[in-house]
Amino acid sequence: MSEETVNVRYMVEDVGAAVAWYTEHLGFTLISKHIPAFADVKRGSLRLLLSGPASSAGRPMPDGERPSPGGWNRVHLIVDDIEAEVTRLRSANVKFRNDIVTGPGGKQILLMDPSGNLVELFQPAGR
């Protein structure tokens, strides 16, 4: 069975800032960019579509509501050493929503992209 790409769309306020943040801090690579409307980046089998207000995904719904960034849904990235990742990202002034939380399945922490979308770093128990 071949590896499939999983596509996730995030609404962002500034496509260029989002591309820089995901590529510089989380190891995504740029696939394409069409500033200011849209860009897509990839990490492993995850393709993240970064859609700005000028993109077709940013158009108002029939009731007038506009898609916007934020919320509690998030991309979940597995890491081997969460403490080291947090130290590295804090030194780069990445904004965190909380501190590391430990549970029966492992450790996790939430960080925010420049538009306020959440990304969860997760270290499974035993790593």
Secondary structure, DSSP 4 states (H G I P E B T S, - for coil): -PPPPEEEEEE-S-HHHHHHHHHHHH--EEEEEETTTEEEEEETTEEEEEE-TTSGGGSPPTTSPPP-S-SS-EEEEE-S-HHHHHHHHHHTT-EESS--EEETTEEEEEEE-TTS-EEEEEEETT-
